[in-house]
C-alpha cells in the first residue's frame, strides 16, 4: 500500500557523520544512528573538541590540517541540524 512506512522511508533516520581517517587512527568512538538525540549531540561536541585539540598540537600524531578542518565543518553542520530539530 502506498504511504505505508515500515522504517524504510527515505526520510532521514538520524545520520551520523562517519569518523575520518584521523579519528579512526585515534580509535575515536562514533555514536550509532539508533542513539538518542542527546547522545548524538554529546558525541559530536566531544569529537569537535578532540579535533580542535589535535589542531592546536595536543595530538601525538601529525594531523592533516585540511582534513581535520573539513571534518570539523561536517560535524558542526550536523550538530546544527540536530539542535534545530
SULJOJO-V24052 format. One line per field, one symbol per residue. ss: DSSP state (A for helix, B for strand, O for the rest). burial: 1 if it has 16 or more other C-alpha atoms within 10 Angstrom, else 0. Layout:
ss: ???
burial: ???
//
This chain:
ss: OOOOOOOOOOOOOOOOOOOOAAAAAOOOOOOOOOOOAAAAAAAAAAAAAAAAAAAAAAOOOOOOAAAAAAAAAAAAAAAAAAAAO
burial: 0000000000000001101001100000011000000001101100110111011000000010000110110111011001000
//
